Amino acid sequence: MHGNYGYFEEGKLGKPYDWPLWRRLAGFARSYLKVIGLSCVLILLVTVFDLSLPYLLKVGIDRYILPSARQVRVPEAPPEPPLTRFLSQVRGELNLGPEPGQFFITGRTLNQVDPRLLRWLEEKGIITEQRFYFTPIQTAAQRKIVLAHPSLFHSANEIAYIDYRDQAKLSAPEIAALRKQDISGLYRLGFIFVSLLLLSAACTFGQNLLMVYAGQHMMHDLRMQLFGHLQKMSLSFFDRNPVGRLVTRLTNDIQNLDEMFGSVVMTLLKDAVLLFGILLILFNLRWDLTLVTLSVIPLIAVLFRAFGIQVRSAYRDIRAKLAKINAVLNEYLSGIRVIKIFRQERETLSRFEALNHGYYRATVKQITLQAIFFPCIELLSTTTIALLLWYGGRQVLADMLSLGALVVFISYLRMFFGPIRDVSQKYSIMQSAMASAERIFLLLDDKEQEKYLSGKAKPFTLKGEIEFQQVTFGYNQDEPVLKDISFKVRSGETLAIVGVTGAGKTTLMHLLERFHQPQGGRILIDGIDIRDMDLPWLRSQVGLIMQDVFLFAGRLRENIALNRDLSSKEFERIVRLAHLEDLVSRLPGQLDAEVHEGGVTLSTGQRQLLAIARAMAYDPKVLILDEATANIDSETEYLIQQALARLFQERTTLVIAHRLSTIRQADRILVLHKGRIVEHGTQEDLLSRREFYYRLHQLQFASF
């Protein structure tokens, strides 16, 4: 039943590396480069702050919580070359021990020593296994504690050393006094930590605000350009493209781009900088641990490749089915009256249920893919942490790596997998956004649009003389609707155009409004080809009152004036001339009464009277009535005829009518049949000929 839903999501999906599309999208960002640049600076600051936090943990553990030193005992015999190399490397870091040839060296310095050399020193007994806590003696209380326990402390260069195991022999107040500097250092470090968190939050807020500002303005510009482009398209374009398809371009597709700008572009930049910074820090700390961390990257790459292929297909299927649901909803809700009249609720619900179930199955497939992918990423992340604990833990036990370094490695590793988890989601969003960009730019590249700038002519005064010269037109090239049409309407004359359904009457009027371009011949107004006229000016001079009057949601006053600045007296005159006094007086708020979309709360006759009032407000020199009195009761038709009589004064008027009783006041009548003019003259003349018009007249008035 619904083979073509008008919105072709099933087509080619855009690729995230489609650089021509990226260049075109970047064109909309030129006006906001300063905002985007400031946002990038804030992203870099946020990244620096985030990278600093784990390192502060390392500093807190190694410098203030577990500062450690080990004792070096240099033998009296001439030192071997490895020992000589070690002493020359760390001589500036050595502090005198309690006896000659004994020194203390900090764990931070030992971590910079070659692990193989460190193992040799441990095997030779040159570096002891005991770990000492050390602190500068800066206060009298600390000096008092050291002097009170001479057997527990070693002093060298105003620095006190005590075996970690011997700290249990000190009282709690003594430990607090001894470690006063460490506690103060932790307070300072905590203040810096909280400050960085607050700065990161402030920069993140500013960055998000700036990107939302830039993204919303870019999407605003794109949406305005697209809507302006659609307004310039010819009616034949809208005949071929369903409204649902075009609405989706302006809403869903642009929303996809907005989501990409808001949550992908800058986030990817942050993720890239974050990953680069993490790797740089990790390699600087310990390259061997970093290689252990990166050992799972090939598996992640394979997983991403497989997931990317599957999710691409899943999102294509979801968007195609969602497009079908949107199109069918638009169709069913627009035709709800027909559904109710013919009792099609059950069948309609059944068809919608099938579409909805298809969308449900496609969504479940996509969710299943994510449910498989993300746990796999988590498994690889946990496996990497386990490898790091196994390898790094052994390094810590061997005093080849500080506990703080291991903690910071684990912290950075968790940060490392965060962007990796995000990439799959960003990839999906980019797939969707590039597909939307592709469709939007295909629409913008459509050259079938009215040439607003093709004509410049704006006659100072318009008399309203109309001439068709051998005009031929067809919606399809091989099937002409109008064939070699030629006639002339004098200024101020009323011409009626009649004919059976499909004769080409409405098409004739659409050509005069330049909704379509004739494939042959010319249409002249006051001797000037309408293709040479400025199109907005032309339509301001040629008014059209259609059978189906469309009213916009808003106030009654706005639907009459259509943005023209009219005074209260002008409104009163128009309402009186259009016989709208009765309608206006019964509405709450009168001219300020709210009108629903399409004017559904007004009768057909009332909408026709409003259309006449609208034409009076614009005061065109040429007026076209397309079946303006069809399907109107006799009383309302009488009011409309009176209003039209006033409107016809001093105007060139073309009237299309099936009801011949409505064209008795016409100066001349043009009879169309199968796209050709078959008769032309006054009503009396045509009746006297007893030909085509006479037969139409007899068919309509035979019952009388």
C-alpha positions in Angstrom: 0.0 0.0 0.0 2.9 2.4 0.8 5.7 1.6 -1.6 7.1 5.1 -1.6 7.2 7.0 1.7 8.8 10.1 0.2 11.8 10.1 2.5 14.5 7.9 1.2 16.7 7.1 4.2 17.4 3.7 2.6 19.9 5.4 0.3 23.6 5.9 0.6 24.8 6.7 4.1 27.4 9.5 4.3 30.9 8.6 5.4 32.6 10.3 8.3 35.6 11.0 6.1 33.7 12.5 3.3 35.8 15.6 3.1 33.8 17.6 0.5 30.8 17.5 2.9 33.1 18.5 5.8 34.3 21.5 3.8 30.8 22.6 3.0 29.8 22.3 6.6 32.9 24.2 7.7 31.6 27.1 5.5 28.8 27.7 8.0 31.4 27.9 10.8 33.3 30.8 9.4 31.2 33.4 11.1 31.8 31.8 14.4 35.5 31.0 14.2 36.4 33.2 17.3 33.8 31.4 19.4 35.0 28.0 18.2 38.6 29.0 18.7 37.9 30.0 22.3 36.0 26.8 22.8 39.1 24.9 21.6 41.3 26.8 24.1 38.9 25.8 26.9 39.0 22.2 25.8 42.8 22.2 25.9 42.7 23.7 29.4 40.1 21.1 30.5 42.4 18.4 29.2 45.4 19.8 31.0 43.4 19.9 34.2 42.1 16.4 33.8 45.6 15.1 33.1 47.0 16.8 36.2 44.6 15.2 38.7 46.0 11.6 38.6 49.6 13.0 38.7 48.7 14.9 41.9 47.7 11.5 43.4 51.2 10.2 42.6 52.8 13.2 44.2 50.6 12.8 47.3 51.4 9.1 47.7 55.1 9.3 46.9 56.0 12.6 48.5 53.6 12.9 51.5 52.0 9.6 52.3 54.8 7.1 51.6 58.0 9.0 51.2 60.8 6.4 51.3 64.5 6.2 51.3 66.9 3.2 51.3 70.3 2.8 52.9 73.4 2.5 50.7 76.5 0.7 52.1 79.6 1.3 50.1 82.3 -1.4 50.7 85.8 -0.4 51.7 87.3 -2.3 48.8 87.8 -0.5 45.5 84.3 -0.1 44.0 83.5 -2.2 40.9 82.6 -0.4 37.7 78.8 -0.8 38.1 79.0 0.7 41.6 81.2 3.5 40.4 78.6 4.3 37.7 75.8 4.3 40.2 77.7 6.6 42.7 78.5 9.1 39.9 74.9 9.1 38.8 73.3 9.7 42.3 76.2 11.4 44.2 74.2 14.7 44.5 71.3 12.8 46.0 73.2 10.9 48.7 72.9 11.9 52.4 75.4 10.8 55.0 74.5 7.8 57.1 75.3 6.9 60.7 78.7 5.4 59.8 81.4 6.0 57.2 80.5 4.5 53.8 76.8 4.5 54.6 74.3 6.8 52.8 70.6 7.3 52.4 69.0 7.7 49.0 65.4 8.6 48.2 63.0 6.2 46.4 62.4 8.9 43.8 66.0 8.9 42.8 66.2 5.1 42.8 63.2 4.9 40.4 65.5 6.7 37.8 68.2 4.1 38.1 68.5 1.4 35.5 66.5 -1.6 36.8 69.3 -4.0 35.9 71.8 -1.9 37.9 69.4 -1.7 40.8 69.1 -5.5 40.9 72.9 -5.9 40.9 73.2 -3.5 43.8 70.5 -5.4 45.8 72.2 -8.8 45.1 75.6 -7.4 46.3 73.9 -6.0 49.5 75.0 -2.5 48.6 71.4 -1.3 48.9 69.5 -2.6 51.9 65.9 -3.9 51.8 64.7 -1.7 54.6 62.7 1.3 53.7 63.0 4.5 55.8 60.7 7.4 56.3 62.6 10.7 56.1 61.6 14.2 56.9 63.5 17.5 57.3 63.9 18.6 61.0 62.3 22.0 60.9 60.6 22.4 64.3 61.7 22.2 67.9 59.0 19.5 68.5 60.5 17.3 65.7 64.1 17.8 67.0 62.8 16.8 70.5 61.3 13.6 69.2 64.5 12.6 67.3 66.6 13.3 70.4 64.2 11.3 72.6 64.6 8.2 70.4 68.3 8.1 69.4 68.1 4.3 68.7 65.3 4.7 66.2 66.4 7.8 64.2 69.4 8.5 61.9 70.2 12.1 61.1 72.1 13.5 58.2 72.2 17.1 56.9 69.2 18.1 59.1 67.1 15.2 57.8 65.8 12.4 60.1 65.4 8.8 58.9 63.4 6.1 60.7 62.6 2.6 59.6 58.9 2.3 58.7 58.7 -0.7 61.0 60.0 1.4 63.9 57.2 4.1 63.6 55.0 1.8 65.5 57.2 2.5 68.6 56.2 6.2 68.5 53.1 7.6 70.1 50.3 9.1 68.0 51.1 12.7 69.0 54.7 12.1 68.2 53.9 10.7 64.7 51.6 13.7 64.1 54.3 16.2 65.1 56.9 14.3 63.1 54.8 14.3 60.0 53.5 17.8 60.3 55.0 18.8 57.0 53.4 15.9 55.2 50.0 16.7 56.6 50.4 20.3 55.5 51.6 19.2 52.1 48.5 17.0 51.7 46.3 19.9 52.6 48.0 22.0 50.0 47.7 19.2 47.4 44.0 18.8 48.3 43.5 22.5 47.8 45.2 22.3 44.4 43.2 19.2 43.5 39.8 20.9 44.3 40.9 24.1 42.6 41.7 22.1 39.4 38.3 20.3 39.6 36.5 23.7 39.9 38.5 25.2 37.1 37.9 22.1 34.9 34.1 22.4 35.7 34.1 26.1 34.9 36.0 25.6 31.6 33.8 22.7 30.7 30.7 24.8 31.3 32.1 27.6 29.2 33.2 25.3 26.4 29.7 23.7 26.3 28.1 27.1 26.3 30.2 28.3 23.5 29.8 25.2 21.4 26.0 25.3 21.9 26.0 29.0 20.9 28.1 28.3 17.8 26.2 25.1 16.9 22.8 26.6 17.3 23.7 29.6 15.2 25.2 27.4 12.5 22.1 25.2 12.4 19.9 28.4 12.4 21.8 29.7 9.4 21.6 26.3 7.6 17.9 25.9 8.4 17.2 29.5 7.2 19.2 28.9 4.0 17.4 25.6 3.4 13.9 27.1 4.0 14.7 30.1 1.8 15.9 27.7 -0.9 12.6 25.7 -0.6 10.5 28.9 -1.0 12.2 29.6 -4.3 11.5 26.2 -5.7 8.9 25.9 -8.4 5.6 24.2 -7.8 6.6 21.2 -9.9 9.3 20.4 -7.3 6.6 20.2 -4.6 4.5 18.1 -6.8 7.2 15.5 -6.9 8.5 15.7 -3.3 6.1 14.9 -0.5 5.8 17.4 2.3 7.0 14.8 4.9 10.3 14.4 3.1 11.0 18.2 3.1 9.9 18.7 6.7 12.3 15.9 7.7 15.1 17.7 5.9 14.4 20.9 7.9 14.0 19.1 11.3 15.5 15.6 11.7 18.4 16.1 9.3 19.5 19.4 10.7 19.0 18.1 14.2 21.4 15.3 13.4 24.0 17.9 12.3 23.4 19.9 15.5 24.0 16.8 17.6 27.2 16.2 15.7 28.5 19.7 16.3 27.4 19.8 19.9 28.5 16.4 21.1 31.1 15.0 18.5 33.4 17.6 16.9 34.7 19.3 20.0 34.5 16.1 22.1 36.6 14.2 19.5 39.2 17.0 19.7 39.2 16.7 23.5 39.5 12.9 23.3 42.3 13.1 20.8 44.3 15.6 23.0 43.5 13.5 26.1 44.7 10.3 24.5 47.9 12.0 23.2 48.6 13.5 26.7 48.0 10.2 28.5 50.4 8.4 26.2 53.0 11.1 26.6 52.8 11.0 30.4 52.8 7.2 30.5 55.8 6.9 28.3 57.5 9.5 30.4 56.8 7.6 33.6 57.7 4.1 32.4 57.8 3.0 28.8 57.7 -0.7 29.7 54.4 -0.4 31.6 53.0 1.7 28.7 53.8 -1.0 26.3 51.9 -3.5 28.5 49.0 -1.0 28.5 49.0 -0.8 24.7 49.2 -4.5 24.2 45.3 -4.7 23.8 45.1 -1.9 21.2 45.2 -4.4 18.2 42.2 -6.3 19.7 40.3 -3.0 20.2 41.0 -2.0 16.6 39.6 -5.3 15.4 36.6 -5.0 17.6 35.9 -1.4 16.4 36.2 -2.5 12.8 33.6 -5.3 13.2 31.3 -3.1 15.3 31.5 -0.2 12.9 30.3 -2.4 9.9 27.4 -3.8 11.9 26.3 -0.6 13.5 26.4 1.2 10.2 23.9 -1.3 8.8 21.8 -1.2 12.0 21.5 2.6 12.0 20.6 2.7 8.3 17.8 0.2 9.0 16.6 2.2 12.0 16.5 5.5 10.1 14.7 3.9 7.1 12.0 2.5 9.3 11.6 5.6 11.3 11.2 7.6 8.1 8.4 5.2 7.1 6.7 5.7 10.4 6.9 9.5 10.1 5.5 9.4 6.6 2.7 7.1 7.5 1.8 9.1 10.6 1.6 12.3 8.5 -0.6 10.5 6.0 -2.9 8.9 8.5 -3.4 11.9 10.7 -4.0 14.1 7.7 -6.7 11.7 6.5 -8.2 10.9 9.9 -11.7 12.0 8.8 -11.6 9.5 5.9 -10.4 6.8 8.3 -13.3 7.5 10.7 -15.9 7.8 8.0 -15.1 4.5 6.4 -14.3 2.8 9.7 -10.7 1.9 8.8 -9.4 2.3 12.4 -8.6 -1.4 12.9 -6.9 -1.9 9.5 -4.9 1.4 9.9 -3.8 0.3 13.4 -2.8 -3.1 12.0 -0.6 -1.5 9.3 0.9 0.9 11.7 1.6 -1.9 14.2 3.6 -3.8 11.5 5.7 -0.7 10.8 6.2 0.0 14.5 7.2 -3.6 15.1 9.8 -3.4 12.3 11.2 -0.3 13.9 11.2 -2.1 17.3 13.2 -5.0 15.9 15.7 -2.7 14.2 16.2 -0.8 17.4 16.6 -4.0 19.4 19.3 -5.1 17.0 21.2 -1.9 17.4 20.9 -2.1 21.2 22.1 -5.7 21.1 25.2 -4.7 19.2 26.0 -2.0 21.8 25.2 -4.5 24.6 27.9 -6.8 23.1 30.4 -4.1 22.2 30.6 -2.1 25.4 31.1 -5.1 27.7 33.9 -6.3 25.3 35.6 -2.9 25.7 35.1 -3.2 29.5 36.6 -6.7 29.4 39.6 -5.5 27.5 39.9 -2.5 29.9 39.8 -4.8 33.0 42.2 -7.2 31.3 44.7 -4.4 30.8 44.4 -3.3 34.4 45.0 -6.9 35.5 48.1 -7.1 33.4 49.2 -3.8 34.8 48.7 -4.9 38.4 50.5 -8.2 37.7 53.5 -6.6 36.0 53.5 -3.3 38.0 52.9 -4.9 41.3 56.0 -7.0 40.9 57.9 -3.8 40.1 56.6 -2.1 43.3 57.6 -5.1 45.4 61.1 -5.1 43.9 61.2 -1.3 44.7 61.7 -0.6 41.0 58.5 1.3 40.8 56.8 3.5 43.4 53.3 2.8 44.6 52.2 6.3 43.5 53.5 5.6 40.0 51.4 2.4 39.8 48.3 4.2 41.1 48.7 7.0 38.6 49.2 4.4 35.8 45.9 2.7 36.8 44.2 6.2 36.9 45.5 7.2 33.5 44.5 3.8 32.1 40.9 4.3 33.2 41.0 7.7 31.5 42.5 6.1 28.4 39.6 3.8 27.9 37.0 6.5 28.4 37.5 8.1 24.9 37.8 4.7 23.3 34.3 3.8 24.7 33.0 7.1 23.3 34.3 6.6 19.8 31.7 4.0 18.9 28.9 6.4 19.8 30.6 9.3 18.1 31.1 7.1 15.0 27.4 6.3 14.9 26.4 10.0 15.3 28.8 11.0 12.6 27.5 8.3 10.2 24.0 9.7 10.8 25.0 13.3 10.5 27.0 12.8 7.3 24.0 11.1 5.8 21.8 14.0 6.8 24.4 16.5 5.4 24.5 14.6 2.1 20.7 14.9 1.8 20.6 18.5 2.8 23.3 19.6 0.3 21.6 17.5 -2.5 18.5 19.6 -1.8 20.5 22.8 -1.8 22.2 21.9 -5.0 18.8 21.3 -6.8 18.8 24.0 -9.4 15.1 23.7 -10.2 14.1 26.9 -8.5 12.4 30.1 -9.5 14.8 32.7 -10.7 14.1 35.6 -8.4 16.9 37.6 -10.0 16.2 36.6 -13.6 13.8 39.5 -14.1 14.3 43.1 -12.9 11.4 44.9 -14.6 9.0 46.8 -12.2 6.7 49.0 -14.3 5.9 52.2 -12.3 2.2 51.8 -13.0 0.5 48.6 -14.0 -2.6 48.9 -16.3 -3.4 45.2 -16.2 -3.5 44.2 -19.9 -2.8 40.5 -20.3 -1.9 38.6 -23.4 -1.1 34.9 -24.0 0.9 34.3 -27.2 0.9 30.7 -28.4 1.5 29.3 -24.9 2.2 25.5 -24.6 2.8 23.8 -21.3 2.8 20.3 -19.9 3.8 18.8 -16.5 5.5 16.1 -18.6 7.2 17.1 -21.8 5.4 14.5 -23.8 1.9 15.3 -22.4 1.0 18.9 -23.0 -1.8 20.3 -20.8 -2.1 23.6 -22.8 -1.7 23.7 -26.5 -1.0 26.9 -28.5 -3.1 29.1 -26.2 -3.5 32.7 -27.4 -5.9 35.4 -26.1 -5.9 38.9 -24.8 -7.6 40.6 -21.8 -8.0 44.4 -21.8 -7.3 46.5 -18.8 -10.2 46.5 -16.4 -12.0 43.7 -18.2 -13.5 40.5 -16.6 -12.7 37.3 -18.4 -14.4 34.0 -17.4 -12.7 30.7 -18.2 -14.8 27.6 -18.3 -14.5 24.0 -19.3 -14.8 20.5 -18.1 -12.4 19.1 -15.4 -8.9 18.6 -16.8 -9.3 21.2 -19.5 -6.3 23.2 -18.2 -8.1 26.2 -16.5 -6.1 26.2 -13.3 -2.8 25.5 -15.1 -3.5 28.6 -17.2 -3.7 30.7 -14.1 -0.6 29.1 -12.5 1.4 30.1 -15.6 0.2 33.7 -15.1 1.5 33.6 -11.5 4.8 32.1 -12.8 4.3 29.0 -10.6 5.5 27.2 -13.8 7.3 28.3 -16.9 5.7 27.7 -20.3 7.5 25.4 -22.6 6.5 27.5 -25.6 5.1 31.0 -26.2 5.0 34.1 -24.0 2.8 35.7 -21.4 2.7 39.5 -21.4 1.4 42.0 -19.0 1.3 45.5 -20.4 3.4 44.3 -23.2 6.2 43.0 -20.9 7.1 39.3 -20.8 6.5 38.2 -17.2 9.8 36.3 -17.2 11.5 39.7 -17.4 9.6 41.0 -14.4 10.8 40.9 -10.8 8.9 37.9 -9.4 8.0 39.2 -5.9 6.7 42.4 -7.6 4.7 40.4 -10.2 2.9 38.4 -7.5 2.2 41.5 -5.5 0.3 42.8 -8.6 -1.5 39.5 -9.5 -3.8 38.4 -6.7 -5.2 34.8 -6.6 -8.3 33.6 -4.7 -8.4 29.8 -4.7 -11.3 27.4 -4.0 -9.3 25.9 -1.1 -8.3 28.9 1.0 -5.4 28.3 3.4 -5.3 30.2 6.6 -2.3 30.3 8.9 -2.4 29.6 12.6 -2.5 33.0 14.3 -4.8 36.0 14.7 -7.5 36.9 12.2 -5.9 40.3 11.7 -2.7 38.7 10.6 -4.4 36.4 8.1 -6.0 39.4 6.4 -3.1 41.7 6.4 -0.3 39.1 5.8 2.4 41.4 7.2 1.0 44.6 5.6 0.9 47.6 7.9 -2.8 48.5 7.9 -4.5 51.1 10.1 -7.7 50.4 12.1 -9.8 52.4 9.6 -8.4 50.3 6.7 -9.3 47.1 8.6 -12.8 48.4 9.2 -13.3 49.3 5.5 -12.0 45.9 4.3 -14.2 44.0 6.8 -17.2 45.9 5.7 -16.6 45.5 1.9 -15.9 41.8 2.3 -19.1 41.2 4.3 -17.1 40.0 7.3 -18.9 42.1 10.0 -21.1 39.2 11.1 -18.1 36.8 11.5 -15.9 39.3 13.2 -18.6 40.4 15.7 -19.2 36.7 16.8 -15.5 35.9 17.4 -13.9 36.4 20.8 -11.4 39.2 20.4 -12.9 40.0 17.0 -9.9 40.8 14.7 -7.5 39.5 17.3 -9.3 36.2 17.5 -7.1 33.1 17.1 -7.4 31.2 13.9 -6.4 27.5 13.9 -4.1 26.1 11.2 -6.0 25.8 7.9 -9.0 27.7 9.4 -10.6 24.4 10.4 -13.1 26.1 12.7 -14.4 28.3 9.9 -16.8 27.4 7.2 -15.9 27.2 3.5 -17.8 30.4 2.9 -16.2 32.3 5.7 -12.8 31.3 4.5 -13.7 32.5 1.0 -14.8 35.9 2.5 -11.5 36.1 4.3 -9.6 35.4 1.0 -11.5 38.3 -0.6 -10.6 40.5 2.4 -7.0 39.4 2.0 -7.1 40.4 -1.7 -8.6 43.7 -0.8 -5.7 44.3 1.6 -3.1 43.7 -1.0 -5.1 45.7 -3.7 -3.7 43.8 -6.8 -4.2 45.3 -10.2 -4.9 41.8 -11.7 -7.2 39.4 -9.9 -7.6 35.6 -10.4 -10.5 33.7 -9.0 -10.1 29.9 -9.2 -13.5 28.2 -8.4 -13.9 30.8 -5.6 -17.7 30.1 -5.2 -17.7 26.3 -5.6 -19.5 24.3 -2.9 -21.0 27.4 -1.3 -24.6 27.8 -0.1 -26.8 30.3 -1.9 -26.8 32.8 0.9 -23.1 32.8 1.3 -22.7 32.9 -2.5 -24.8 36.0 -2.6 -22.5 37.7 0.0 -19.4 36.6 -1.9 -20.8 37.9 -5.2 -21.4 41.2 -3.7 -17.9 41.4 -2.2 -16.4 40.3 -5.5 -18.4 42.9 -7.4 -16.7 45.6 -5.2 -13.3 43.9 -5.7 -13.6 43.7 -9.5 -13.9 47.5 -9.8 -11.0 49.0 -11.8 -9.2 45.6 -11.9 -8.4 43.1 -14.7 -10.1 39.9 -13.5 -9.9 36.3 -14.6 -12.6 34.0 -13.3 -12.4 30.2 -13.4 -15.8 28.7 -12.7 -17.7 25.4 -13.1 -21.0 27.0 -12.0 -22.0 29.1 -15.0 -24.4 31.1 -12.9 -21.4 32.9 -11.2 -20.0 34.4 -14.5 -23.1 36.2 -15.8 -21.3 39.6 -15.1 -18.2 38.6 -17.1 -17.4 40.7 -20.1 -16.2 37.7 -22.1 -16.0 34.0 -21.7 -13.2 31.7 -22.8 -14.0 28.0 -23.3 -11.2 25.5 -22.9 -11.4 21.8 -23.9 -8.5 19.4 -23.8 -6.0 22.2 -23.5 -7.2 24.2 -26.4 -9.5 27.3 -26.8 -12.6 26.0 -28.5 -14.9 29.1 -28.1 -14.5 32.8 -27.2 -17.1 35.5 -26.8 -19.8 37.0 -24.7 -22.4 34.7 -23.0 -25.2 35.7 -25.4 -23.0 35.2 -28.3 -21.8 31.7 -27.1 -25.4 30.6 -26.3 -26.6 31.7 -29.7 -24.0 29.5 -31.4 -25.4 26.5 -29.7 -22.0 24.7 -29.6 -19.8 23.6 -26.7 -20.7 26.4 -24.2 -24.4 25.9 -25.0 -24.1 22.2 -24.2 -22.4 23.0 -20.8 -25.1 25.5 -20.1 -27.9 23.1 -21.0 -26.4 20.4 -18.7 -26.2 22.7 -15.7 -29.7 24.3 -16.1 -31.6 21.3 -17.6 -33.3 20.6 -14.3 -34.6 24.2 -14.2 
